[in-house]
Amino acid sequence: MSQTIGYTLAALGPTIFGLIATHTNSIGWALLFLIILGFLMIILGFQAGRPGTID
């Protein structure tokens, strides 16, 4: 199940990037989108990797 979701999100990435670049006629906004996603992944990665147990 999680692999299916992961592959779906991975397939949507280039499509969204292309749509942003096409609609704005600039690659700058698409790169900003990637930078924001990168920071979001860093934050979520730290949250997921913090020590602790699930009760």
N, C-alpha and C positions, 0 to 999 in steps of 0.2 A: 504494500500500500504506500509506504513512504517513498519507495523508489519510483513509483508511478508519478507521485506528486513532484518529486525532484526533477525527473526528466521533463515533465510538463512545464515547470517553471524555467528550466534551462532552455527549452525550445521557445518560450515566449520572450526571453531576454533579447535576442537579436531582432525579433519582430518589433518589439516595443521601441528599441533603439532606432531602428529604421523608420518607424512611424514618426517618432519625435523629430528626427533629422529631416524627414521629408516635409512635415507640416511647418516647421520653423525655418526651413531653408538654411539651416546652420547646424553644424555638428557640435557647437558649443553647448547647447541645451541638452543634447543627448549625452555629452560627456559629464555635464553636471548631474544628470540623472544617475550615471554610473558611480560618481563620487558619493552621492547621497546614499545609494544602495550599499556601497562599500563601508561607509561609516555605520550604517544600520546593521550590517552583518557583524562588524567588530563589536558593537554594543551587545547584540544578541548572543554572540559567541562567548563573551565574558560572562553574561548572565547564565548561559547554559553550562559553562565550565566551572562555575563557582562550587566550592566544596559544600557538601551537605547531603542529607538523605531525604527521601520522600516518605512521609508518614502515611 
